[in-house]
Amino acid sequence: MCFKPGLYQEAGFFMLLVIRNRKQRLINSISFVTLIYQVGLLSFFYFIENRHKVI
């Protein structure tokens, strides 16, 4: 398993953006979508690496 620490740092940064900009719904939704995209990307890489180990 090889996790990219940069993805975690960016995810934490966007979480801070979401918390800091609760009043601005546009920035909030953009940060949330970006966070979901990065989490999905991380899960995708994790799935690929585990699949190669299983096969």
C-alpha distance matrix in Angstrom:
0.0 3.8 6.4 9.9 12.3 15.2 14.5 14.8 17.9 19.5 18.9 20.7 23.3 24.1 24.3 26.9 28.7 28.9 30.3 32.6 34.0 34.8 38.3 37.2 35.9 35.2 32.8 31.3 30.6 29.2 26.8 25.8 25.2 23.1 21.0 20.6 19.8 17.0 15.5 15.9 14.3 11.1 11.4 12.1 9.1 7.0 9.7 9.9 6.6 7.6 11.0 10.6 9.6 12.5 15.0
3.8 0.0 3.8 6.6 9.3 11.9 11.8 12.6 15.3 16.8 16.9 18.7 20.9 22.0 22.6 24.9 26.6 27.2 28.8 30.7 32.1 33.2 36.6 35.4 34.3 33.4 30.7 29.7 29.1 27.3 24.9 24.4 23.8 21.3 19.4 19.6 18.4 15.3 14.6 15.4 13.1 10.1 11.5 12.1 8.6 7.9 11.3 10.9 8.2 10.4 13.4 12.7 12.5 15.7 17.6
6.4 3.8 0.0 3.8 6.2 8.9 8.4 8.8 11.7 13.2 13.2 14.9 17.2 18.3 18.8 21.2 22.8 23.5 25.0 27.0 28.3 29.5 32.9 31.7 30.8 29.9 27.2 26.1 25.7 24.0 21.4 21.0 20.7 18.1 16.0 16.5 15.7 12.2 11.6 13.1 11.0 7.7 9.9 11.3 8.4 7.9 11.6 12.1 10.2 12.2 15.2 15.3 15.3 18.0 20.2
9.9 6.6 3.8 0.0 3.9 5.4 5.6 7.1 9.2 10.5 11.3 13.2 14.8 16.1 17.3 19.3 20.6 21.8 23.5 25.0 26.3 27.8 31.1 29.7 29.0 27.8 25.0 24.2 24.1 22.0 19.3 19.6 19.2 16.2 14.6 15.8 14.5 10.8 11.3 13.1 10.6 8.1 11.3 12.3 9.6 10.4 14.0 14.0 12.8 15.3 17.9 17.9 18.4 21.2 23.0
12.3 9.3 6.2 3.9 0.0 3.8 5.4 5.2 6.3 8.7 9.8 10.7 12.4 14.4 15.3 16.8 18.6 20.0 21.3 22.6 24.4 26.0 29.3 28.2 27.9 27.1 23.9 23.1 23.6 21.6 18.5 19.1 19.5 16.3 14.4 16.3 15.7 11.8 12.3 14.9 13.0 10.4 13.6 15.3 13.0 13.3 17.0 17.5 16.2 18.3 21.2 21.3 21.4 24.2 26.3
15.2 11.9 8.9 5.4 3.8 0.0 3.8 5.4 5.1 6.2 8.5 9.8 10.5 12.3 14.1 15.4 16.5 18.4 20.0 20.9 22.3 24.4 27.4 25.9 25.8 24.6 21.3 21.0 21.5 19.1 16.2 17.4 17.6 14.1 12.8 15.2 14.2 10.5 12.1 14.6 12.4 10.8 14.5 15.7 13.8 15.0 18.4 18.7 18.0 20.4 22.9 23.1 23.7 26.4 28.2
14.5 11.8 8.4 5.6 5.4 3.8 0.0 3.8 5.5 5.2 6.0 8.6 9.8 10.5 12.2 14.2 15.2 16.3 18.4 19.8 20.8 22.4 25.5 24.0 23.4 22.3 19.3 18.7 18.7 16.5 13.8 14.3 14.3 11.0 9.5 11.5 10.6 6.8 8.3 10.9 9.1 7.7 11.3 12.7 11.6 12.8 15.9 16.7 16.5 18.7 21.0 21.7 22.5 24.8 26.6
14.8 12.6 8.8 7.1 5.2 5.4 3.8 0.0 3.8 5.5 5.0 6.1 8.6 9.9 10.4 12.4 14.2 15.2 16.5 18.2 19.8 21.2 24.6 23.6 23.1 22.6 19.6 18.4 18.9 17.3 14.0 14.2 15.1 12.3 9.8 12.0 12.2 8.6 8.7 12.1 11.3 9.1 12.1 14.4 13.5 13.6 17.0 18.3 17.8 19.4 22.1 23.1 23.4 25.5 27.8
17.9 15.3 11.7 9.2 6.3 5.1 5.5 3.8 0.0 3.8 5.4 5.1 6.2 8.7 9.8 10.7 12.5 14.3 15.4 16.4 18.3 20.2 23.4 22.4 22.5 21.9 18.5 17.8 18.9 17.1 13.7 14.8 16.0 13.0 11.0 14.0 14.2 10.8 11.8 15.2 14.1 12.5 15.7 17.8 16.7 17.2 20.6 21.7 21.1 22.9 25.6 26.4 26.7 29.1 31.2
19.5 16.8 13.2 10.5 8.7 6.2 5.2 5.5 3.8 0.0 3.8 5.4 4.9 6.2 8.5 9.8 10.4 12.3 14.3 15.1 16.2 18.3 21.2 19.8 19.7 18.7 15.4 15.0 15.8 13.6 10.5 12.0 12.9 9.6 8.3 11.7 11.5 8.5 10.5 13.6 12.6 11.9 15.3 16.9 16.4 17.5 20.5 21.5 21.6 23.6 25.8 26.8 27.6 29.8 31.6
18.9 16.9 13.2 11.3 9.8 8.5 6.0 5.0 5.4 3.8 0.0 3.8 5.4 5.2 6.2 8.7 9.8 10.5 12.4 14.1 15.2 16.6 19.8 18.7 18.2 17.7 14.6 13.4 14.0 12.6 9.1 9.5 10.9 8.3 5.7 8.9 9.7 7.1 7.9 11.4 11.4 10.6 13.3 15.5 15.6 16.3 19.0 20.6 20.9 22.3 24.6 26.1 26.7 28.5 30.6
20.7 18.7 14.9 13.2 10.7 9.8 8.6 6.1 5.1 5.4 3.8 0.0 3.8 5.4 4.9 6.3 8.7 9.8 10.6 12.2 14.1 15.6 19.0 18.5 18.5 18.6 15.3 13.9 15.4 14.4 10.7 11.3 13.6 11.4 8.7 11.9 13.3 10.8 11.1 14.8 15.1 13.7 16.2 18.8 18.7 18.9 21.8 23.6 23.5 24.7 27.4 28.7 29.0 30.9 33.2
23.3 20.9 17.2 14.8 12.4 10.5 9.8 8.6 6.2 4.9 5.4 3.8 0.0 3.8 5.4 5.1 6.4 8.8 10.0 10.5 12.2 14.4 17.4 16.5 17.0 16.7 13.1 12.5 14.4 12.9 9.3 11.2 13.4 10.9 9.4 13.1 14.0 11.9 13.2 16.6 16.5 15.8 18.7 20.8 20.7 21.4 24.3 25.7 25.8 27.4 29.8 31.0 31.6 33.6 35.7
24.1 22.0 18.3 16.1 14.4 12.3 10.5 9.9 8.7 6.2 5.2 5.4 3.8 0.0 3.8 5.3 4.8 6.2 8.6 9.6 10.2 12.1 15.1 13.8 13.8 13.4 10.0 9.1 10.7 9.3 5.6 7.5 9.8 7.7 6.5 10.2 11.5 10.2 11.6 14.7 15.1 15.2 17.6 19.6 20.2 21.1 23.5 25.1 25.8 27.2 29.3 30.8 31.7 33.3 35.4
24.3 22.6 18.8 17.3 15.3 14.1 12.2 10.4 9.8 8.5 6.2 4.9 5.4 3.8 0.0 3.8 5.3 5.0 6.3 8.5 9.9 10.8 14.4 14.0 13.9 14.5 11.5 9.4 11.3 11.2 7.5 7.8 11.0 10.0 7.6 10.7 12.9 11.8 12.0 15.3 16.4 15.9 17.9 20.4 21.2 21.4 23.8 25.9 26.4 27.3 29.6 31.5 32.0 33.4 35.7
26.9 24.9 21.2 19.3 16.8 15.4 14.2 12.4 10.7 9.8 8.7 6.3 5.1 5.3 3.8 0.0 3.8 5.4 5.1 5.9 8.4 10.2 13.4 13.3 14.2 15.0 11.7 10.2 13.1 12.9 9.3 10.7 13.9 12.7 11.0 14.3 16.3 14.9 15.5 18.9 19.7 19.1 21.3 23.8 24.3 24.6 27.2 29.1 29.4 30.5 33.0 34.6 35.0 36.6 39.0
28.7 26.6 22.8 20.6 18.6 16.5 15.2 14.2 12.5 10.4 9.8 8.7 6.4 4.8 5.3 3.8 0.0 3.8 5.5 5.1 5.8 8.4 11.1 10.2 11.2 11.5 8.0 7.3 10.3 9.9 6.8 9.1 12.1 11.1 10.5 13.8 15.4 14.8 16.0 18.9 19.7 19.9 22.1 24.2 24.9 25.7 28.1 29.8 30.5 31.8 33.9 35.6 36.4 37.9 40.0
28.9 27.2 23.5 21.8 20.0 18.4 16.3 15.2 14.3 12.3 10.5 9.8 8.8 6.2 5.0 5.4 3.8 0.0 3.8 5.6 5.4 6.1 9.4 9.1 9.1 10.2 7.6 5.1 8.1 9.0 6.2 7.0 10.6 10.7 9.7 12.3 14.6 14.6 15.2 17.9 19.4 19.7 21.3 23.6 24.8 25.4 27.4 29.5 30.4 31.3 33.3 35.3 36.1 37.3 39.4
30.3 28.8 25.0 23.5 21.3 20.0 18.4 16.5 15.4 14.3 12.4 10.6 10.0 8.6 6.3 5.1 5.5 3.8 0.0 3.8 5.7 5.8 9.3 10.3 11.1 13.1 10.6 8.2 11.5 12.7 10.0 10.4 14.2 14.3 12.7 15.2 17.9 17.5 17.6 20.6 22.2 22.0 23.5 26.1 27.2 27.4 29.5 31.8 32.5 33.2 35.4 37.4 37.9 39.1 41.5
32.6 30.7 27.0 25.0 22.6 20.9 19.8 18.2 16.4 15.1 14.1 12.2 10.5 9.6 8.5 5.9 5.1 5.6 3.8 0.0 3.8 5.9 8.3 9.1 11.2 12.7 10.0 8.9 12.6 13.3 11.0 12.5 15.9 15.7 14.8 17.7 19.9 19.4 20.2 23.1 24.3 24.3 26.2 28.6 29.4 29.9 32.2 34.2 34.8 35.9 38.1 39.9 40.5 41.9 44.2
34.0 32.1 28.3 26.3 24.4 22.3 20.8 19.8 18.3 16.2 15.2 14.1 12.2 10.2 9.9 8.4 5.8 5.4 5.7 3.8 0.0 3.8 5.4 5.4 7.6 9.2 6.9 6.2 10.0 10.9 9.6 11.2 14.3 14.6 14.5 17.1 19.1 19.4 20.4 22.9 24.2 24.7 26.5 28.6 29.8 30.6 32.6 34.5 35.5 36.6 38.5 40.4 41.3 42.5 44.6
34.8 33.2 29.5 27.8 26.0 24.4 22.4 21.2 20.2 18.3 16.6 15.6 14.4 12.1 10.8 10.2 8.4 6.1 5.8 5.9 3.8 0.0 3.8 5.5 6.5 9.5 8.4 6.3 9.6 11.8 10.7 11.2 14.5 15.6 15.1 17.1 19.6 20.3 20.7 23.0 24.9 25.4 26.7 28.9 30.5 31.0 32.7 34.9 36.1 36.8 38.7 40.9 41.7 42.6 44.8
38.3 36.6 32.9 31.1 29.3 27.4 25.5 24.6 23.4 21.2 19.8 19.0 17.4 15.1 14.4 13.4 11.1 9.4 9.3 8.3 5.4 3.8 0.0 3.8 6.0 9.0 9.0 8.1 11.1 13.2 13.1 13.9 16.7 18.0 18.1 20.0 22.2 23.2 23.9 26.0 27.8 28.6 29.9 31.9 33.6 34.3 35.9 38.0 39.4 40.2 41.9 44.1 45.0 45.9 48.0
37.2 35.4 31.7 29.7 28.2 25.9 24.0 23.6 22.4 19.8 18.7 18.5 16.5 13.8 14.0 13.3 10.2 9.1 10.3 9.1 5.4 5.5 3.8 0.0 3.8 5.6 5.8 6.1 8.8 10.3 10.9 12.3 14.5 15.7 16.5 18.4 20.2 21.4 22.6 24.4 25.9 27.1 28.6 30.2 31.9 33.0 34.5 36.4 37.9 39.0 40.4 42.5 43.8 44.8 46.6
35.9 34.3 30.8 29.0 27.9 25.8 23.4 23.1 22.5 19.7 18.2 18.5 17.0 13.8 13.9 14.2 11.2 9.1 11.1 11.2 7.6 6.5 6.0 3.8 0.0 3.8 5.6 4.8 6.0 8.5 9.8 10.2 12.1 14.0 15.0 16.2 18.0 19.8 20.7 22.1 24.0 25.4 26.6 28.1 30.1 31.2 32.4 34.3 36.1 37.0 38.2 40.5 41.9 42.6 44.3
35.2 33.4 29.9 27.8 27.1 24.6 22.3 22.6 21.9 18.7 17.7 18.6 16.7 13.4 14.5 15.0 11.5 10.2 13.1 12.7 9.2 9.5 9.0 5.6 3.8 0.0 3.8 5.3 5.3 6.3 8.6 9.9 10.8 12.4 14.2 15.5 16.6 18.5 20.1 21.2 22.6 24.4 25.8 26.9 28.8 30.3 31.5 33.1 35.0 36.2 37.3 39.4 41.0 41.8 43.3
32.8 30.7 27.2 25.0 23.9 21.3 19.3 19.6 18.5 15.4 14.6 15.3 13.1 10.0 11.5 11.7 8.0 7.6 10.6 10.0 6.9 8.4 9.0 5.8 5.6 3.8 0.0 3.8 5.5 5.1 6.1 8.5 9.9 10.5 12.1 14.2 15.2 16.4 18.2 19.8 20.9 22.4 24.2 25.4 27.0 28.5 30.0 31.5 33.1 34.5 35.8 37.7 39.2 40.3 41.9
31.3 29.7 26.1 24.2 23.1 21.0 18.7 18.4 17.8 15.0 13.4 13.9 12.5 9.1 9.4 10.2 7.3 5.1 8.2 8.9 6.2 6.3 8.1 6.1 4.8 5.3 3.8 0.0 3.8 5.5 5.3 6.1 8.7 10.0 10.5 12.3 14.2 15.4 16.5 18.3 19.9 21.1 22.5 24.1 25.9 26.9 28.4 30.3 31.8 32.8 34.3 36.5 37.7 38.6 40.5
30.6 29.1 25.7 24.1 23.6 21.5 18.7 18.9 18.9 15.8 14.0 15.4 14.4 10.7 11.3 13.1 10.3 8.1 11.5 12.6 10.0 9.6 11.1 8.8 6.0 5.3 5.5 3.8 0.0 3.8 5.5 5.0 6.1 8.5 9.7 10.5 12.1 14.2 15.2 16.3 18.1 19.9 20.9 22.2 24.4 25.6 26.6 28.4 30.3 31.3 32.4 34.7 36.2 36.9 38.5
29.2 27.3 24.0 22.0 21.6 19.1 16.5 17.3 17.1 13.6 12.6 14.4 12.9 9.3 11.2 12.9 9.9 9.0 12.7 13.3 10.9 11.8 13.2 10.3 8.5 6.3 5.1 5.5 3.8 0.0 3.8 5.4 5.2 6.2 8.6 10.0 10.5 12.3 14.3 15.3 16.4 18.4 20.0 20.9 22.7 24.3 25.6 27.0 28.8 30.2 31.3 33.2 34.9 35.9 37.3
26.8 24.9 21.4 19.3 18.5 16.2 13.8 14.0 13.7 10.5 9.1 10.7 9.3 5.6 7.5 9.3 6.8 6.2 10.0 11.0 9.6 10.7 13.1 10.9 9.8 8.6 6.1 5.3 5.5 3.8 0.0 3.8 5.5 5.1 6.1 8.6 9.8 10.5 12.2 14.1 15.1 16.4 18.3 19.7 21.1 22.5 24.1 25.7 27.1 28.5 30.0 31.9 33.2 34.4 36.1
25.8 24.4 21.0 19.6 19.1 17.4 14.3 14.2 14.8 12.0 9.5 11.3 11.2 7.5 7.8 10.7 9.1 7.0 10.4 12.5 11.2 11.2 13.9 12.3 10.2 9.9 8.5 6.1 5.0 5.4 3.8 0.0 3.8 5.4 5.0 6.2 8.5 9.9 10.5 12.2 14.1 15.3 16.4 18.1 20.1 21.0 22.3 24.3 25.9 26.8 28.2 30.5 31.7 32.5 34.4
25.2 23.8 20.7 19.2 19.5 17.6 14.3 15.1 16.0 12.9 10.9 13.6 13.4 9.8 11.0 13.9 12.1 10.6 14.2 15.9 14.3 14.5 16.7 14.5 12.1 10.8 9.9 8.7 6.1 5.2 5.5 3.8 0.0 3.8 5.4 5.1 6.1 8.7 9.9 10.4 12.2 14.2 15.2 16.2 18.4 19.8 20.8 22.4 24.5 25.6 26.5 28.7 30.3 31.1 32.6
23.1 21.3 18.1 16.2 16.3 14.1 11.0 12.3 13.0 9.6 8.3 11.4 10.9 7.7 10.0 12.7 11.1 10.7 14.3 15.7 14.6 15.6 18.0 15.7 14.0 12.4 10.5 10.0 8.5 6.2 5.1 5.4 3.8 0.0 3.8 5.5 5.0 6.2 8.6 9.8 10.4 12.3 14.2 15.1 16.6 18.3 19.8 21.0 22.8 24.3 25.5 27.3 28.9 30.1 31.5
21.0 19.4 16.0 14.6 14.4 12.8 9.5 9.8 11.0 8.3 5.7 8.7 9.4 6.5 7.6 11.0 10.5 9.7 12.7 14.8 14.5 15.1 18.1 16.5 15.0 14.2 12.1 10.5 9.7 8.6 6.1 5.0 5.4 3.8 0.0 3.8 5.4 5.2 6.2 8.5 9.8 10.6 12.3 14.1 15.5 16.5 18.2 20.0 21.3 22.5 24.1 26.1 27.3 28.4 30.3
20.6 19.6 16.5 15.8 16.3 15.2 11.5 12.0 14.0 11.7 8.9 11.9 13.1 10.2 10.7 14.3 13.8 12.3 15.2 17.7 17.1 17.1 20.0 18.4 16.2 15.5 14.2 12.3 10.5 10.0 8.6 6.2 5.1 5.5 3.8 0.0 3.8 5.5 5.1 6.0 8.5 9.8 10.5 12.1 14.3 15.2 16.2 18.3 20.1 20.9 22.1 24.4 25.7 26.5 28.2
19.8 18.4 15.7 14.5 15.7 14.2 10.6 12.2 14.2 11.5 9.7 13.3 14.0 11.5 12.9 16.3 15.4 14.6 17.9 19.9 19.1 19.6 22.2 20.2 18.0 16.6 15.2 14.2 12.1 10.5 9.8 8.5 6.1 5.0 5.4 3.8 0.0 3.8 5.5 5.1 6.1 8.6 9.9 10.3 12.4 14.2 15.1 16.5 18.5 19.9 20.8 22.8 24.5 25.5 26.8
17.0 15.3 12.2 10.8 11.8 10.5 6.8 8.6 10.8 8.5 7.1 10.8 11.9 10.2 11.8 14.9 14.8 14.6 17.5 19.4 19.4 20.3 23.2 21.4 19.8 18.5 16.4 15.4 14.2 12.3 10.5 9.9 8.7 6.2 5.2 5.5 3.8 0.0 3.8 5.3 4.9 6.1 8.6 9.6 10.6 12.2 14.1 15.3 16.7 18.3 19.8 21.4 22.9 24.3 25.8
15.5 14.6 11.6 11.3 12.3 12.1 8.3 8.7 11.8 10.5 7.9 11.1 13.2 11.6 12.0 15.5 16.0 15.2 17.6 20.2 20.4 20.7 23.9 22.6 20.7 20.1 18.2 16.5 15.2 14.3 12.2 10.5 9.9 8.6 6.2 5.1 5.5 3.8 0.0 3.8 5.4 5.1 6.2 8.5 10.0 10.5 12.2 14.3 15.5 16.4 18.1 20.2 21.2 22.3 24.3
15.9 15.4 13.1 13.1 14.9 14.6 10.9 12.1 15.2 13.6 11.4 14.8 16.6 14.7 15.3 18.9 18.9 17.9 20.6 23.1 22.9 23.0 26.0 24.4 22.1 21.2 19.8 18.3 16.3 15.3 14.1 12.2 10.4 9.8 8.5 6.0 5.1 5.3 3.8 0.0 3.8 5.4 5.0 6.1 8.7 9.7 10.3 12.3 14.3 15.2 16.1 18.5 20.0 20.7 22.2
14.3 13.1 11.0 10.6 13.0 12.4 9.1 11.3 14.1 12.6 11.4 15.1 16.5 15.1 16.4 19.7 19.7 19.4 22.2 24.3 24.2 24.9 27.8 25.9 24.0 22.6 20.9 19.9 18.1 16.4 15.1 14.1 12.2 10.4 9.8 8.5 6.1 4.9 5.4 3.8 0.0 3.8 5.4 4.9 6.3 8.6 9.8 10.7 12.5 14.3 15.2 16.9 18.7 20.0 21.2
11.1 10.1 7.7 8.1 10.4 10.8 7.7 9.1 12.5 11.9 10.6 13.7 15.8 15.2 15.9 19.1 19.9 19.7 22.0 24.3 24.7 25.4 28.6 27.1 25.4 24.4 22.4 21.1 19.9 18.4 16.4 15.3 14.2 12.3 10.6 9.8 8.6 6.1 5.1 5.4 3.8 0.0 3.8 5.4 5.3 6.2 8.6 10.0 10.8 12.3 14.2 15.7 16.8 18.4 20.2
11.4 11.5 9.9 11.3 13.6 14.5 11.3 12.1 15.7 15.3 13.3 16.2 18.7 17.6 17.9 21.3 22.1 21.3 23.5 26.2 26.5 26.7 29.9 28.6 26.6 25.8 24.2 22.5 20.9 20.0 18.3 16.4 15.2 14.2 12.3 10.5 9.9 8.6 6.2 5.0 5.4 3.8 0.0 3.8 5.5 4.9 6.0 8.6 9.9 10.4 12.0 14.3 15.3 16.2 18.1
12.1 12.1 11.3 12.3 15.3 15.7 12.7 14.4 17.8 16.9 15.5 18.8 20.8 19.6 20.4 23.8 24.2 23.6 26.1 28.6 28.6 28.9 31.9 30.2 28.1 26.9 25.4 24.1 22.2 20.9 19.7 18.1 16.2 15.1 14.1 12.1 10.3 9.6 8.5 6.1 4.9 5.4 3.8 0.0 3.8 5.4 5.1 6.3 8.7 10.0 10.5 12.5 14.4 15.3 16.5
9.1 8.6 8.4 9.6 13.0 13.8 11.6 13.5 16.7 16.4 15.6 18.7 20.7 20.2 21.2 24.3 24.9 24.8 27.2 29.4 29.8 30.5 33.6 31.9 30.1 28.8 27.0 25.9 24.4 22.7 21.1 20.1 18.4 16.6 15.5 14.3 12.4 10.6 10.0 8.7 6.3 5.3 5.5 3.8 0.0 3.8 5.4 5.1 6.3 8.6 9.8 10.8 12.6 14.4 15.6
7.0 7.9 7.9 10.4 13.3 15.0 12.8 13.6 17.2 17.5 16.3 18.9 21.4 21.1 21.4 24.6 25.7 25.4 27.4 29.9 30.6 31.0 34.3 33.0 31.2 30.3 28.5 26.9 25.6 24.3 22.5 21.0 19.8 18.3 16.5 15.2 14.2 12.2 10.5 9.7 8.6 6.2 4.9 5.4 3.8 0.0 3.8 5.5 5.3 6.2 8.5 10.1 10.8 12.3 14.4
9.7 11.3 11.6 14.0 17.0 18.4 15.9 17.0 20.6 20.5 19.0 21.8 24.3 23.5 23.8 27.2 28.1 27.4 29.5 32.2 32.6 32.7 35.9 34.5 32.4 31.5 30.0 28.4 26.6 25.6 24.1 22.3 20.8 19.8 18.2 16.2 15.1 14.1 12.2 10.3 9.8 8.6 6.0 5.1 5.4 3.8 0.0 3.8 5.5 5.2 6.0 8.7 9.9 10.4 12.1
9.9 10.9 12.1 14.0 17.5 18.7 16.7 18.3 21.7 21.5 20.6 23.6 25.7 25.1 25.9 29.1 29.8 29.5 31.8 34.2 34.5 34.9 38.0 36.4 34.3 33.1 31.5 30.3 28.4 27.0 25.7 24.3 22.4 21.0 20.0 18.3 16.5 15.3 14.3 12.3 10.7 10.0 8.6 6.3 5.1 5.5 3.8 0.0 3.8 5.5 5.1 6.3 8.8 10.0 10.7
6.6 8.2 10.2 12.8 16.2 18.0 16.5 17.8 21.1 21.6 20.9 23.5 25.8 25.8 26.4 29.4 30.5 30.4 32.5 34.8 35.5 36.1 39.4 37.9 36.1 35.0 33.1 31.8 30.3 28.8 27.1 25.9 24.5 22.8 21.3 20.1 18.5 16.7 15.5 14.3 12.5 10.8 9.9 8.7 6.3 5.3 5.5 3.8 0.0 3.8 5.4 5.3 6.4 8.8 10.2
7.6 10.4 12.2 15.3 18.3 20.4 18.7 19.4 22.9 23.6 22.3 24.7 27.4 27.2 27.3 30.5 31.8 31.3 33.2 35.9 36.6 36.8 40.2 39.0 37.0 36.2 34.5 32.8 31.3 30.2 28.5 26.8 25.6 24.3 22.5 20.9 19.9 18.3 16.4 15.2 14.3 12.3 10.4 10.0 8.6 6.2 5.2 5.5 3.8 0.0 3.8 5.4 5.0 6.2 8.7
11.0 13.4 15.2 17.9 21.2 22.9 21.0 22.1 25.6 25.8 24.6 27.4 29.8 29.3 29.6 33.0 33.9 33.3 35.4 38.1 38.5 38.7 41.9 40.4 38.2 37.3 35.8 34.3 32.4 31.3 30.0 28.2 26.5 25.5 24.1 22.1 20.8 19.8 18.1 16.1 15.2 14.2 12.0 10.5 9.8 8.5 6.0 5.1 5.4 3.8 0.0 3.8 5.4 5.1 6.2
10.6 12.7 15.3 17.9 21.3 23.1 21.7 23.1 26.4 26.8 26.1 28.7 31.0 30.8 31.5 34.6 35.6 35.3 37.4 39.9 40.4 40.9 44.1 42.5 40.5 39.4 37.7 36.5 34.7 33.2 31.9 30.5 28.7 27.3 26.1 24.4 22.8 21.4 20.2 18.5 16.9 15.7 14.3 12.5 10.8 10.1 8.7 6.3 5.3 5.4 3.8 0.0 3.8 5.5 5.3
9.6 12.5 15.3 18.4 21.4 23.7 22.5 23.4 26.7 27.6 26.7 29.0 31.6 31.7 32.0 35.0 36.4 36.1 37.9 40.5 41.3 41.7 45.0 43.8 41.9 41.0 39.2 37.7 36.2 34.9 33.2 31.7 30.3 28.9 27.3 25.7 24.5 22.9 21.2 20.0 18.7 16.8 15.3 14.4 12.6 10.8 9.9 8.8 6.4 5.0 5.4 3.8 0.0 3.8 5.7
12.5 15.7 18.0 21.2 24.2 26.4 24.8 25.5 29.1 29.8 28.5 30.9 33.6 33.3 33.4 36.6 37.9 37.3 39.1 41.9 42.5 42.6 45.9 44.8 42.6 41.8 40.3 38.6 36.9 35.9 34.4 32.5 31.1 30.1 28.4 26.5 25.5 24.3 22.3 20.7 20.0 18.4 16.2 15.3 14.4 12.3 10.4 10.0 8.8 6.2 5.1 5.5 3.8 0.0 3.8
15.0 17.6 20.2 23.0 26.3 28.2 26.6 27.8 31.2 31.6 30.6 33.2 35.7 35.4 35.7 39.0 40.0 39.4 41.5 44.2 44.6 44.8 48.0 46.6 44.3 43.3 41.9 40.5 38.5 37.3 36.1 34.4 32.6 31.5 30.3 28.2 26.8 25.8 24.3 22.2 21.2 20.2 18.1 16.5 15.6 14.4 12.1 10.7 10.2 8.7 6.2 5.3 5.7 3.8 0.0
